[in-house]
Amino acid sequence: MKSIQRTPLGKSLTMAVLVMTAIMLTAGAAVAADDDAVKEAKGDKQKDREKRGWTPLFNGKDLTGWKPEGNAVWKVEDGLLIGVQGPGGAAGDLFTEKDYDDFRLKVTFKMEWPANSGVWFRYQGPDKAYQADILEYKNPECYTGTLYCPGRMFLAMNTDPALVKRDDWNTMIILAKGDRLRIKLNGTEVADVRDDAMRTGRIGFQIHAGDEFKNMKLMVREMLIQPLKP
């Protein structure tokens, strides 16, 4: 009868531990590599923006560079700038601390409806400003991208609701250069007017009062500005 050669149990366990350790180290290295790749991609995106002259107004972390006015609630969650009514349906605004004159502004946003909101620009006060509206207005009928001016109502109206991605992300580009004001919504120009009432001012967001807008929720994913020479 031939003898059977046996492998010591301790040696087998040692080999198993070494194999598992190697697998875990490899997996950890892969995860770290993926994280580095994501960070590198974000860094490259930021550098690309800077090369093209775009500067973020919203940093995706907090409200640095912004100042709230009124009683609406403004916060940052999961990288998004959020705006909702305050207690009792209170309205409010959120403004940049700096003034801007000639620029191209890009805002990527989503809205929970019904809503009455918008992007202020060249804001000097409640009665001296422009706003690229985010709304559904009944009379006269107009939609997001409409250009509003306090005391003068609508300077230009978007009358096509199909241009608005009601339950998805929208991109609005506002061009303010001299007396020319232009607005594009999701690639389509919806306003192009000349008006010289305001040549400089703050940029901001509005949350309107009213029980009909109690479920309104403005979400901003990205906000970039590109200063323009006069």
PyMOL CGO cylinders between C-alpha atoms (Angstrom):
from pymol import cmd
from pymol.cgo import CYLINDER

trace = [
    CYLINDER, 0.00, 0.00, 0.00, 1.41, 3.35, -1.10, 0.3, 1, 1, 1, 1, 1, 1,
    CYLINDER, 1.41, 3.35, -1.10, 1.78, 6.11, 1.46, 0.3, 1, 1, 1, 1, 1, 1,
    CYLINDER, 1.78, 6.11, 1.46, -0.26, 9.33, 1.00, 0.3, 1, 1, 1, 1, 1, 1,
    CYLINDER, -0.26, 9.33, 1.00, 1.63, 12.62, 1.15, 0.3, 1, 1, 1, 1, 1, 1,
    CYLINDER, 1.63, 12.62, 1.15, -0.30, 15.18, 3.19, 0.3, 1, 1, 1, 1, 1, 1,
    CYLINDER, -0.30, 15.18, 3.19, 0.01, 18.99, 3.05, 0.3, 1, 1, 1, 1, 1, 1,
    CYLINDER, 0.01, 18.99, 3.05, 0.24, 20.51, 6.49, 0.3, 1, 1, 1, 1, 1, 1,
    CYLINDER, 0.24, 20.51, 6.49, -2.94, 22.43, 7.43, 0.3, 1, 1, 1, 1, 1, 1,
    CYLINDER, -2.94, 22.43, 7.43, -0.99, 25.47, 8.57, 0.3, 1, 1, 1, 1, 1, 1,
    CYLINDER, -0.99, 25.47, 8.57, 0.69, 25.79, 5.20, 0.3, 1, 1, 1, 1, 1, 1,
    CYLINDER, 0.69, 25.79, 5.20, -2.67, 25.64, 3.36, 0.3, 1, 1, 1, 1, 1, 1,
    CYLINDER, -2.67, 25.64, 3.36, -4.14, 28.34, 5.57, 0.3, 1, 1, 1, 1, 1, 1,
    CYLINDER, -4.14, 28.34, 5.57, -1.12, 30.56, 5.04, 0.3, 1, 1, 1, 1, 1, 1,
    CYLINDER, -1.12, 30.56, 5.04, -1.47, 30.24, 1.27, 0.3, 1, 1, 1, 1, 1, 1,
    CYLINDER, -1.47, 30.24, 1.27, -5.18, 31.06, 1.44, 0.3, 1, 1, 1, 1, 1, 1,
    CYLINDER, -5.18, 31.06, 1.44, -4.50, 34.16, 3.51, 0.3, 1, 1, 1, 1, 1, 1,
    CYLINDER, -4.50, 34.16, 3.51, -1.84, 35.31, 1.06, 0.3, 1, 1, 1, 1, 1, 1,
    CYLINDER, -1.84, 35.31, 1.06, -4.19, 34.84, -1.90, 0.3, 1, 1, 1, 1, 1, 1,
    CYLINDER, -4.19, 34.84, -1.90, -7.03, 36.75, -0.20, 0.3, 1, 1, 1, 1, 1, 1,
    CYLINDER, -7.03, 36.75, -0.20, -4.67, 39.55, 0.79, 0.3, 1, 1, 1, 1, 1, 1,
    CYLINDER, -4.67, 39.55, 0.79, -3.46, 39.86, -2.79, 0.3, 1, 1, 1, 1, 1, 1,
    CYLINDER, -3.46, 39.86, -2.79, -7.07, 40.03, -4.05, 0.3, 1, 1, 1, 1, 1, 1,
    CYLINDER, -7.07, 40.03, -4.05, -8.01, 42.72, -1.52, 0.3, 1, 1, 1, 1, 1, 1,
    CYLINDER, -8.01, 42.72, -1.52, -4.94, 44.81, -2.34, 0.3, 1, 1, 1, 1, 1, 1,
    CYLINDER, -4.94, 44.81, -2.34, -5.70, 44.57, -6.05, 0.3, 1, 1, 1, 1, 1, 1,
    CYLINDER, -5.70, 44.57, -6.05, -9.32, 45.60, -5.50, 0.3, 1, 1, 1, 1, 1, 1,
    CYLINDER, -9.32, 45.60, -5.50, -8.28, 48.49, -3.28, 0.3, 1, 1, 1, 1, 1, 1,
    CYLINDER, -8.28, 48.49, -3.28, -5.82, 49.70, -5.86, 0.3, 1, 1, 1, 1, 1, 1,
    CYLINDER, -5.82, 49.70, -5.86, -8.53, 49.56, -8.52, 0.3, 1, 1, 1, 1, 1, 1,
    CYLINDER, -8.53, 49.56, -8.52, -10.93, 51.61, -6.40, 0.3, 1, 1, 1, 1, 1, 1,
    CYLINDER, -10.93, 51.61, -6.40, -8.22, 54.14, -5.63, 0.3, 1, 1, 1, 1, 1, 1,
    CYLINDER, -8.22, 54.14, -5.63, -7.39, 54.35, -9.32, 0.3, 1, 1, 1, 1, 1, 1,
    CYLINDER, -7.39, 54.35, -9.32, -11.06, 54.95, -10.14, 0.3, 1, 1, 1, 1, 1, 1,
    CYLINDER, -11.06, 54.95, -10.14, -11.25, 57.70, -7.51, 0.3, 1, 1, 1, 1, 1, 1,
    CYLINDER, -11.25, 57.70, -7.51, -8.12, 59.32, -8.88, 0.3, 1, 1, 1, 1, 1, 1,
    CYLINDER, -8.12, 59.32, -8.88, -9.54, 59.12, -12.40, 0.3, 1, 1, 1, 1, 1, 1,
    CYLINDER, -9.54, 59.12, -12.40, -12.76, 60.85, -11.28, 0.3, 1, 1, 1, 1, 1, 1,
    CYLINDER, -12.76, 60.85, -11.28, -10.81, 63.59, -9.49, 0.3, 1, 1, 1, 1, 1, 1,
    CYLINDER, -10.81, 63.59, -9.49, -8.55, 64.02, -12.50, 0.3, 1, 1, 1, 1, 1, 1,
    CYLINDER, -8.55, 64.02, -12.50, -11.56, 64.27, -14.83, 0.3, 1, 1, 1, 1, 1, 1,
    CYLINDER, -11.56, 64.27, -14.83, -13.16, 66.91, -12.61, 0.3, 1, 1, 1, 1, 1, 1,
    CYLINDER, -13.16, 66.91, -12.61, -9.88, 68.79, -12.47, 0.3, 1, 1, 1, 1, 1, 1,
    CYLINDER, -9.88, 68.79, -12.47, -9.53, 68.67, -16.25, 0.3, 1, 1, 1, 1, 1, 1,
    CYLINDER, -9.53, 68.67, -16.25, -13.12, 69.93, -16.63, 0.3, 1, 1, 1, 1, 1, 1,
    CYLINDER, -13.12, 69.93, -16.63, -12.40, 72.83, -14.29, 0.3, 1, 1, 1, 1, 1, 1,
    CYLINDER, -12.40, 72.83, -14.29, -9.19, 73.71, -16.15, 0.3, 1, 1, 1, 1, 1, 1,
    CYLINDER, -9.19, 73.71, -16.15, -11.05, 73.57, -19.46, 0.3, 1, 1, 1, 1, 1, 1,
    CYLINDER, -11.05, 73.57, -19.46, -13.67, 75.99, -18.15, 0.3, 1, 1, 1, 1, 1, 1,
    CYLINDER, -13.67, 75.99, -18.15, -10.99, 78.38, -16.96, 0.3, 1, 1, 1, 1, 1, 1,
    CYLINDER, -10.99, 78.38, -16.96, -9.29, 78.28, -20.36, 0.3, 1, 1, 1, 1, 1, 1,
    CYLINDER, -9.29, 78.28, -20.36, -12.56, 79.25, -22.01, 0.3, 1, 1, 1, 1, 1, 1,
    CYLINDER, -12.56, 79.25, -22.01, -13.11, 82.06, -19.52, 0.3, 1, 1, 1, 1, 1, 1,
    CYLINDER, -13.11, 82.06, -19.52, -15.94, 80.44, -17.51, 0.3, 1, 1, 1, 1, 1, 1,
    CYLINDER, -15.94, 80.44, -17.51, -15.96, 80.88, -13.74, 0.3, 1, 1, 1, 1, 1, 1,
    CYLINDER, -15.96, 80.88, -13.74, -18.32, 79.02, -11.36, 0.3, 1, 1, 1, 1, 1, 1,
    CYLINDER, -18.32, 79.02, -11.36, -20.61, 81.28, -9.31, 0.3, 1, 1, 1, 1, 1, 1,
    CYLINDER, -20.61, 81.28, -9.31, -21.83, 78.29, -7.31, 0.3, 1, 1, 1, 1, 1, 1,
    CYLINDER, -21.83, 78.29, -7.31, -19.14, 76.02, -5.85, 0.3, 1, 1, 1, 1, 1, 1,
    CYLINDER, -19.14, 76.02, -5.85, -21.40, 73.00, -5.26, 0.3, 1, 1, 1, 1, 1, 1,
    CYLINDER, -21.40, 73.00, -5.26, -20.55, 72.95, -1.53, 0.3, 1, 1, 1, 1, 1, 1,
    CYLINDER, -20.55, 72.95, -1.53, -21.99, 75.97, 0.24, 0.3, 1, 1, 1, 1, 1, 1,
    CYLINDER, -21.99, 75.97, 0.24, -23.30, 79.52, -0.26, 0.3, 1, 1, 1, 1, 1, 1,
    CYLINDER, -23.30, 79.52, -0.26, -19.91, 81.21, -0.30, 0.3, 1, 1, 1, 1, 1, 1,
    CYLINDER, -19.91, 81.21, -0.30, -20.19, 84.39, -2.38, 0.3, 1, 1, 1, 1, 1, 1,
    CYLINDER, -20.19, 84.39, -2.38, -23.97, 84.60, -1.97, 0.3, 1, 1, 1, 1, 1, 1,
    CYLINDER, -23.97, 84.60, -1.97, -26.25, 86.66, 0.25, 0.3, 1, 1, 1, 1, 1, 1,
    CYLINDER, -26.25, 86.66, 0.25, -29.92, 85.80, 0.99, 0.3, 1, 1, 1, 1, 1, 1,
    CYLINDER, -29.92, 85.80, 0.99, -32.59, 88.47, 1.30, 0.3, 1, 1, 1, 1, 1, 1,
    CYLINDER, -32.59, 88.47, 1.30, -36.15, 87.86, 2.49, 0.3, 1, 1, 1, 1, 1, 1,
    CYLINDER, -36.15, 87.86, 2.49, -37.38, 84.67, 4.17, 0.3, 1, 1, 1, 1, 1, 1,
    CYLINDER, -37.38, 84.67, 4.17, -37.11, 81.95, 1.53, 0.3, 1, 1, 1, 1, 1, 1,
    CYLINDER, -37.11, 81.95, 1.53, -34.95, 78.96, 2.46, 0.3, 1, 1, 1, 1, 1, 1,
    CYLINDER, -34.95, 78.96, 2.46, -31.67, 78.44, 0.60, 0.3, 1, 1, 1, 1, 1, 1,
    CYLINDER, -31.67, 78.44, 0.60, -29.36, 75.47, 1.14, 0.3, 1, 1, 1, 1, 1, 1,
    CYLINDER, -29.36, 75.47, 1.14, -26.94, 73.12, -0.59, 0.3, 1, 1, 1, 1, 1, 1,
    CYLINDER, -26.94, 73.12, -0.59, -27.73, 69.39, -0.76, 0.3, 1, 1, 1, 1, 1, 1,
    CYLINDER, -27.73, 69.39, -0.76, -25.87, 66.71, -2.73, 0.3, 1, 1, 1, 1, 1, 1,
    CYLINDER, -25.87, 66.71, -2.73, -24.05, 69.36, -4.73, 0.3, 1, 1, 1, 1, 1, 1,
    CYLINDER, -24.05, 69.36, -4.73, -27.25, 71.22, -5.67, 0.3, 1, 1, 1, 1, 1, 1,
    CYLINDER, -27.25, 71.22, -5.67, -28.32, 74.73, -4.76, 0.3, 1, 1, 1, 1, 1, 1,
    CYLINDER, -28.32, 74.73, -4.76, -31.88, 74.44, -3.42, 0.3, 1, 1, 1, 1, 1, 1,
    CYLINDER, -31.88, 74.44, -3.42, -34.47, 77.19, -3.02, 0.3, 1, 1, 1, 1, 1, 1,
    CYLINDER, -34.47, 77.19, -3.02, -37.94, 76.82, -1.47, 0.3, 1, 1, 1, 1, 1, 1,
    CYLINDER, -37.94, 76.82, -1.47, -40.50, 79.05, 0.24, 0.3, 1, 1, 1, 1, 1, 1,
    CYLINDER, -40.50, 79.05, 0.24, -39.91, 79.92, 3.86, 0.3, 1, 1, 1, 1, 1, 1,
    CYLINDER, -39.91, 79.92, 3.86, -42.35, 79.50, 6.77, 0.3, 1, 1, 1, 1, 1, 1,
    CYLINDER, -42.35, 79.50, 6.77, -45.88, 80.59, 5.91, 0.3, 1, 1, 1, 1, 1, 1,
    CYLINDER, -45.88, 80.59, 5.91, -45.10, 80.63, 2.19, 0.3, 1, 1, 1, 1, 1, 1,
    CYLINDER, -45.10, 80.63, 2.19, -42.51, 83.39, 2.57, 0.3, 1, 1, 1, 1, 1, 1,
    CYLINDER, -42.51, 83.39, 2.57, -40.72, 84.71, -0.48, 0.3, 1, 1, 1, 1, 1, 1,
    CYLINDER, -40.72, 84.71, -0.48, -37.05, 85.58, -0.81, 0.3, 1, 1, 1, 1, 1, 1,
    CYLINDER, -37.05, 85.58, -0.81, -34.05, 86.05, -3.03, 0.3, 1, 1, 1, 1, 1, 1,
    CYLINDER, -34.05, 86.05, -3.03, -30.45, 84.91, -3.14, 0.3, 1, 1, 1, 1, 1, 1,
    CYLINDER, -30.45, 84.91, -3.14, -27.88, 87.31, -4.62, 0.3, 1, 1, 1, 1, 1, 1,
    CYLINDER, -27.88, 87.31, -4.62, -24.22, 87.32, -5.49, 0.3, 1, 1, 1, 1, 1, 1,
    CYLINDER, -24.22, 87.32, -5.49, -22.12, 89.55, -3.30, 0.3, 1, 1, 1, 1, 1, 1,
    CYLINDER, -22.12, 89.55, -3.30, -20.53, 91.07, -6.41, 0.3, 1, 1, 1, 1, 1, 1,
    CYLINDER, -20.53, 91.07, -6.41, -21.98, 93.18, -9.22, 0.3, 1, 1, 1, 1, 1, 1,
    CYLINDER, -21.98, 93.18, -9.22, -21.60, 92.19, -12.88, 0.3, 1, 1, 1, 1, 1, 1,
    CYLINDER, -21.60, 92.19, -12.88, -22.08, 94.29, -16.00, 0.3, 1, 1, 1, 1, 1, 1,
    CYLINDER, -22.08, 94.29, -16.00, -21.33, 92.56, -19.33, 0.3, 1, 1, 1, 1, 1, 1,
    CYLINDER, -21.33, 92.56, -19.33, -21.31, 88.78, -19.24, 0.3, 1, 1, 1, 1, 1, 1,
    CYLINDER, -21.31, 88.78, -19.24, -22.54, 85.45, -20.53, 0.3, 1, 1, 1, 1, 1, 1,
    CYLINDER, -22.54, 85.45, -20.53, -24.26, 83.40, -17.78, 0.3, 1, 1, 1, 1, 1, 1,
    CYLINDER, -24.26, 83.40, -17.78, -25.03, 79.68, -17.96, 0.3, 1, 1, 1, 1, 1, 1,
    CYLINDER, -25.03, 79.68, -17.96, -27.47, 78.14, -15.49, 0.3, 1, 1, 1, 1, 1, 1,
    CYLINDER, -27.47, 78.14, -15.49, -28.41, 74.45, -15.36, 0.3, 1, 1, 1, 1, 1, 1,
    CYLINDER, -28.41, 74.45, -15.36, -31.56, 73.96, -13.30, 0.3, 1, 1, 1, 1, 1, 1,
    CYLINDER, -31.56, 73.96, -13.30, -34.60, 71.82, -12.58, 0.3, 1, 1, 1, 1, 1, 1,
    CYLINDER, -34.60, 71.82, -12.58, -37.92, 72.89, -11.08, 0.3, 1, 1, 1, 1, 1, 1,
    CYLINDER, -37.92, 72.89, -11.08, -40.71, 71.21, -9.14, 0.3, 1, 1, 1, 1, 1, 1,
    CYLINDER, -40.71, 71.21, -9.14, -43.98, 72.76, -10.30, 0.3, 1, 1, 1, 1, 1, 1,
    CYLINDER, -43.98, 72.76, -10.30, -46.11, 74.84, -10.03, 0.3, 1, 1, 1, 1, 1, 1,
    CYLINDER, -46.11, 74.84, -10.03, -43.57, 77.61, -9.68, 0.3, 1, 1, 1, 1, 1, 1,
    CYLINDER, -43.57, 77.61, -9.68, -42.79, 81.28, -10.10, 0.3, 1, 1, 1, 1, 1, 1,
    CYLINDER, -42.79, 81.28, -10.10, -39.08, 81.91, -9.97, 0.3, 1, 1, 1, 1, 1, 1,
    CYLINDER, -39.08, 81.91, -9.97, -36.28, 83.22, -12.10, 0.3, 1, 1, 1, 1, 1, 1,
    CYLINDER, -36.28, 83.22, -12.10, -32.69, 84.35, -12.51, 0.3, 1, 1, 1, 1, 1, 1,
    CYLINDER, -32.69, 84.35, -12.51, -32.11, 87.99, -11.60, 0.3, 1, 1, 1, 1, 1, 1,
    CYLINDER, -32.11, 87.99, -11.60, -29.37, 89.88, -13.41, 0.3, 1, 1, 1, 1, 1, 1,
    CYLINDER, -29.37, 89.88, -13.41, -28.17, 93.48, -13.31, 0.3, 1, 1, 1, 1, 1, 1,
    CYLINDER, -28.17, 93.48, -13.31, -30.18, 93.65, -10.11, 0.3, 1, 1, 1, 1, 1, 1,
    CYLINDER, -30.18, 93.65, -10.11, -29.97, 97.06, -8.42, 0.3, 1, 1, 1, 1, 1, 1,
    CYLINDER, -29.97, 97.06, -8.42, -33.16, 96.87, -6.37, 0.3, 1, 1, 1, 1, 1, 1,
    CYLINDER, -33.16, 96.87, -6.37, -36.71, 95.47, -6.37, 0.3, 1, 1, 1, 1, 1, 1,
    CYLINDER, -36.71, 95.47, -6.37, -37.76, 97.98, -9.05, 0.3, 1, 1, 1, 1, 1, 1,
    CYLINDER, -37.76, 97.98, -9.05, -34.52, 98.07, -11.05, 0.3, 1, 1, 1, 1, 1, 1,
    CYLINDER, -34.52, 98.07, -11.05, -33.51, 94.69, -12.45, 0.3, 1, 1, 1, 1, 1, 1,
    CYLINDER, -33.51, 94.69, -12.45, -33.96, 92.13, -15.19, 0.3, 1, 1, 1, 1, 1, 1,
    CYLINDER, -33.96, 92.13, -15.19, -35.09, 88.56, -14.69, 0.3, 1, 1, 1, 1, 1, 1,
    CYLINDER, -35.09, 88.56, -14.69, -34.99, 85.48, -16.90, 0.3, 1, 1, 1, 1, 1, 1,
    CYLINDER, -34.99, 85.48, -16.90, -38.20, 83.88, -15.68, 0.3, 1, 1, 1, 1, 1, 1,
    CYLINDER, -38.20, 83.88, -15.68, -38.82, 80.29, -14.62, 0.3, 1, 1, 1, 1, 1, 1,
    CYLINDER, -38.82, 80.29, -14.62, -42.60, 80.12, -14.67, 0.3, 1, 1, 1, 1, 1, 1,
    CYLINDER, -42.60, 80.12, -14.67, -45.83, 79.21, -16.44, 0.3, 1, 1, 1, 1, 1, 1,
    CYLINDER, -45.83, 79.21, -16.44, -47.82, 82.43, -16.81, 0.3, 1, 1, 1, 1, 1, 1,
    CYLINDER, -47.82, 82.43, -16.81, -51.46, 82.46, -17.93, 0.3, 1, 1, 1, 1, 1, 1,
    CYLINDER, -51.46, 82.46, -17.93, -52.22, 85.99, -19.06, 0.3, 1, 1, 1, 1, 1, 1,
    CYLINDER, -52.22, 85.99, -19.06, -50.40, 86.78, -21.21, 0.3, 1, 1, 1, 1, 1, 1,
    CYLINDER, -50.40, 86.78, -21.21, -49.37, 83.17, -21.84, 0.3, 1, 1, 1, 1, 1, 1,
    CYLINDER, -49.37, 83.17, -21.84, -45.63, 82.72, -21.51, 0.3, 1, 1, 1, 1, 1, 1,
    CYLINDER, -45.63, 82.72, -21.51, -43.08, 80.27, -20.15, 0.3, 1, 1, 1, 1, 1, 1,
    CYLINDER, -43.08, 80.27, -20.15, -39.56, 79.83, -18.81, 0.3, 1, 1, 1, 1, 1, 1,
    CYLINDER, -39.56, 79.83, -18.81, -37.03, 82.03, -20.61, 0.3, 1, 1, 1, 1, 1, 1,
    CYLINDER, -37.03, 82.03, -20.61, -39.33, 85.05, -20.69, 0.3, 1, 1, 1, 1, 1, 1,
    CYLINDER, -39.33, 85.05, -20.69, -37.51, 88.33, -19.97, 0.3, 1, 1, 1, 1, 1, 1,
    CYLINDER, -37.51, 88.33, -19.97, -39.11, 90.29, -17.13, 0.3, 1, 1, 1, 1, 1, 1,
    CYLINDER, -39.11, 90.29, -17.13, -38.47, 93.81, -15.86, 0.3, 1, 1, 1, 1, 1, 1,
    CYLINDER, -38.47, 93.81, -15.86, -40.22, 95.10, -12.68, 0.3, 1, 1, 1, 1, 1, 1,
    CYLINDER, -40.22, 95.10, -12.68, -42.75, 97.82, -13.45, 0.3, 1, 1, 1, 1, 1, 1,
    CYLINDER, -42.75, 97.82, -13.45, -42.60, 97.09, -17.19, 0.3, 1, 1, 1, 1, 1, 1,
    CYLINDER, -42.60, 97.09, -17.19, -43.69, 93.44, -17.15, 0.3, 1, 1, 1, 1, 1, 1,
    CYLINDER, -43.69, 93.44, -17.15, -42.37, 91.28, -20.01, 0.3, 1, 1, 1, 1, 1, 1,
    CYLINDER, -42.37, 91.28, -20.01, -39.82, 92.69, -22.45, 0.3, 1, 1, 1, 1, 1, 1,
    CYLINDER, -39.82, 92.69, -22.45, -39.78, 89.44, -24.43, 0.3, 1, 1, 1, 1, 1, 1,
    CYLINDER, -39.78, 89.44, -24.43, -41.84, 86.26, -24.04, 0.3, 1, 1, 1, 1, 1, 1,
    CYLINDER, -41.84, 86.26, -24.04, -41.23, 82.59, -24.63, 0.3, 1, 1, 1, 1, 1, 1,
    CYLINDER, -41.23, 82.59, -24.63, -44.62, 81.39, -25.88, 0.3, 1, 1, 1, 1, 1, 1,
    CYLINDER, -44.62, 81.39, -25.88, -43.56, 77.81, -26.66, 0.3, 1, 1, 1, 1, 1, 1,
    CYLINDER, -43.56, 77.81, -26.66, -44.00, 75.40, -23.70, 0.3, 1, 1, 1, 1, 1, 1,
    CYLINDER, -44.00, 75.40, -23.70, -42.32, 72.62, -25.68, 0.3, 1, 1, 1, 1, 1, 1,
    CYLINDER, -42.32, 72.62, -25.68, -38.94, 74.31, -25.18, 0.3, 1, 1, 1, 1, 1, 1,
    CYLINDER, -38.94, 74.31, -25.18, -39.13, 73.66, -21.43, 0.3, 1, 1, 1, 1, 1, 1,
    CYLINDER, -39.13, 73.66, -21.43, -38.02, 70.31, -20.00, 0.3, 1, 1, 1, 1, 1, 1,
    CYLINDER, -38.02, 70.31, -20.00, -40.64, 70.41, -17.29, 0.3, 1, 1, 1, 1, 1, 1,
    CYLINDER, -40.64, 70.41, -17.29, -39.39, 67.41, -15.27, 0.3, 1, 1, 1, 1, 1, 1,
    CYLINDER, -39.39, 67.41, -15.27, -35.74, 67.41, -16.32, 0.3, 1, 1, 1, 1, 1, 1,
    CYLINDER, -35.74, 67.41, -16.32, -32.65, 69.59, -16.33, 0.3, 1, 1, 1, 1, 1, 1,
    CYLINDER, -32.65, 69.59, -16.33, -32.75, 72.80, -18.38, 0.3, 1, 1, 1, 1, 1, 1,
    CYLINDER, -32.75, 72.80, -18.38, -29.90, 75.01, -19.53, 0.3, 1, 1, 1, 1, 1, 1,
    CYLINDER, -29.90, 75.01, -19.53, -30.46, 78.74, -19.76, 0.3, 1, 1, 1, 1, 1, 1,
    CYLINDER, -30.46, 78.74, -19.76, -27.86, 81.09, -21.18, 0.3, 1, 1, 1, 1, 1, 1,
    CYLINDER, -27.86, 81.09, -21.18, -28.18, 84.81, -20.53, 0.3, 1, 1, 1, 1, 1, 1,
    CYLINDER, -28.18, 84.81, -20.53, -26.14, 87.30, -22.53, 0.3, 1, 1, 1, 1, 1, 1,
    CYLINDER, -26.14, 87.30, -22.53, -25.93, 90.87, -21.26, 0.3, 1, 1, 1, 1, 1, 1,
    CYLINDER, -25.93, 90.87, -21.26, -23.65, 93.11, -23.28, 0.3, 1, 1, 1, 1, 1, 1,
    CYLINDER, -23.65, 93.11, -23.28, -24.22, 96.84, -23.31, 0.3, 1, 1, 1, 1, 1, 1,
    CYLINDER, -24.22, 96.84, -23.31, -27.90, 97.41, -24.03, 0.3, 1, 1, 1, 1, 1, 1,
    CYLINDER, -27.90, 97.41, -24.03, -28.41, 94.03, -25.71, 0.3, 1, 1, 1, 1, 1, 1,
    CYLINDER, -28.41, 94.03, -25.71, -30.07, 91.29, -23.66, 0.3, 1, 1, 1, 1, 1, 1,
    CYLINDER, -30.07, 91.29, -23.66, -30.44, 87.76, -25.02, 0.3, 1, 1, 1, 1, 1, 1,
    CYLINDER, -30.44, 87.76, -25.02, -31.74, 84.53, -23.50, 0.3, 1, 1, 1, 1, 1, 1,
    CYLINDER, -31.74, 84.53, -23.50, -31.38, 80.98, -24.82, 0.3, 1, 1, 1, 1, 1, 1,
    CYLINDER, -31.38, 80.98, -24.82, -33.30, 78.05, -23.35, 0.3, 1, 1, 1, 1, 1, 1,
    CYLINDER, -33.30, 78.05, -23.35, -32.03, 74.57, -24.15, 0.3, 1, 1, 1, 1, 1, 1,
    CYLINDER, -32.03, 74.57, -24.15, -30.31, 75.86, -27.29, 0.3, 1, 1, 1, 1, 1, 1,
    CYLINDER, -30.31, 75.86, -27.29, -33.19, 78.00, -28.63, 0.3, 1, 1, 1, 1, 1, 1,
    CYLINDER, -33.19, 78.00, -28.63, -33.15, 81.78, -28.45, 0.3, 1, 1, 1, 1, 1, 1,
    CYLINDER, -33.15, 81.78, -28.45, -36.27, 83.04, -26.70, 0.3, 1, 1, 1, 1, 1, 1,
    CYLINDER, -36.27, 83.04, -26.70, -35.36, 86.71, -26.11, 0.3, 1, 1, 1, 1, 1, 1,
    CYLINDER, -35.36, 86.71, -26.11, -33.30, 89.30, -27.94, 0.3, 1, 1, 1, 1, 1, 1,
    CYLINDER, -33.30, 89.30, -27.94, -33.97, 92.91, -26.98, 0.3, 1, 1, 1, 1, 1, 1,
    CYLINDER, -33.97, 92.91, -26.98, -32.18, 96.19, -26.52, 0.3, 1, 1, 1, 1, 1, 1,
    CYLINDER, -32.18, 96.19, -26.52, -32.74, 98.05, -23.26, 0.3, 1, 1, 1, 1, 1, 1,
    CYLINDER, -32.74, 98.05, -23.26, -30.44, 100.36, -21.33, 0.3, 1, 1, 1, 1, 1, 1,
    CYLINDER, -30.44, 100.36, -21.33, -32.34, 100.74, -18.05, 0.3, 1, 1, 1, 1, 1, 1,
    CYLINDER, -32.34, 100.74, -18.05, -29.63, 98.86, -16.12, 0.3, 1, 1, 1, 1, 1, 1,
    CYLINDER, -29.63, 98.86, -16.12, -26.03, 98.32, -17.13, 0.3, 1, 1, 1, 1, 1, 1,
    CYLINDER, -26.03, 98.32, -17.13, -24.72, 96.60, -13.98, 0.3, 1, 1, 1, 1, 1, 1,
    CYLINDER, -24.72, 96.60, -13.98, -25.93, 94.85, -10.84, 0.3, 1, 1, 1, 1, 1, 1,
    CYLINDER, -25.93, 94.85, -10.84, -26.07, 91.61, -8.93, 0.3, 1, 1, 1, 1, 1, 1,
    CYLINDER, -26.07, 91.61, -8.93, -27.07, 88.16, -10.15, 0.3, 1, 1, 1, 1, 1, 1,
    CYLINDER, -27.07, 88.16, -10.15, -29.49, 86.03, -8.18, 0.3, 1, 1, 1, 1, 1, 1,
    CYLINDER, -29.49, 86.03, -8.18, -32.51, 83.77, -7.83, 0.3, 1, 1, 1, 1, 1, 1,
    CYLINDER, -32.51, 83.77, -7.83, -36.06, 84.47, -6.74, 0.3, 1, 1, 1, 1, 1, 1,
    CYLINDER, -36.06, 84.47, -6.74, -38.58, 82.35, -4.84, 0.3, 1, 1, 1, 1, 1, 1,
    CYLINDER, -38.58, 82.35, -4.84, -42.07, 83.81, -5.17, 0.3, 1, 1, 1, 1, 1, 1,
    CYLINDER, -42.07, 83.81, -5.17, -44.68, 83.88, -2.41, 0.3, 1, 1, 1, 1, 1, 1,
    CYLINDER, -44.68, 83.88, -2.41, -48.14, 82.34, -2.72, 0.3, 1, 1, 1, 1, 1, 1,
    CYLINDER, -48.14, 82.34, -2.72, -49.95, 79.20, -1.60, 0.3, 1, 1, 1, 1, 1, 1,
    CYLINDER, -49.95, 79.20, -1.60, -50.20, 78.02, -5.20, 0.3, 1, 1, 1, 1, 1, 1,
    CYLINDER, -50.20, 78.02, -5.20, -46.40, 77.76, -5.23, 0.3, 1, 1, 1, 1, 1, 1,
    CYLINDER, -46.40, 77.76, -5.23, -46.00, 76.05, -1.84, 0.3, 1, 1, 1, 1, 1, 1,
    CYLINDER, -46.00, 76.05, -1.84, -44.46, 72.93, -3.44, 0.3, 1, 1, 1, 1, 1, 1,
    CYLINDER, -44.46, 72.93, -3.44, -42.06, 74.89, -5.63, 0.3, 1, 1, 1, 1, 1, 1,
    CYLINDER, -42.06, 74.89, -5.63, -38.48, 73.68, -5.44, 0.3, 1, 1, 1, 1, 1, 1,
    CYLINDER, -38.48, 73.68, -5.44, -35.68, 75.27, -7.45, 0.3, 1, 1, 1, 1, 1, 1,
    CYLINDER, -35.68, 75.27, -7.45, -32.63, 73.07, -7.98, 0.3, 1, 1, 1, 1, 1, 1,
    CYLINDER, -32.63, 73.07, -7.98, -29.45, 74.48, -9.55, 0.3, 1, 1, 1, 1, 1, 1,
    CYLINDER, -29.45, 74.48, -9.55, -26.73, 72.08, -10.62, 0.3, 1, 1, 1, 1, 1, 1,
    CYLINDER, -26.73, 72.08, -10.62, -24.32, 74.48, -12.26, 0.3, 1, 1, 1, 1, 1, 1,
    CYLINDER, -24.32, 74.48, -12.26, -23.91, 78.22, -12.65, 0.3, 1, 1, 1, 1, 1, 1,
    CYLINDER, -23.91, 78.22, -12.65, -21.05, 79.64, -14.72, 0.3, 1, 1, 1, 1, 1, 1,
    CYLINDER, -21.05, 79.64, -14.72, -20.22, 83.17, -15.75, 0.3, 1, 1, 1, 1, 1, 1,
    CYLINDER, -20.22, 83.17, -15.75, -18.03, 84.45, -18.56, 0.3, 1, 1, 1, 1, 1, 1,
    CYLINDER, -18.03, 84.45, -18.56, -17.18, 88.16, -18.26, 0.3, 1, 1, 1, 1, 1, 1,
    CYLINDER, -17.18, 88.16, -18.26, -17.30, 90.05, -21.56, 0.3, 1, 1, 1, 1, 1, 1,
    CYLINDER, -17.30, 90.05, -21.56, -15.42, 93.14, -22.63, 0.3, 1, 1, 1, 1, 1, 1,
    CYLINDER, -15.42, 93.14, -22.63, -17.60, 96.19, -23.30, 0.3, 1, 1, 1, 1, 1, 1,
]
cmd.load_cgo(trace, "trace")
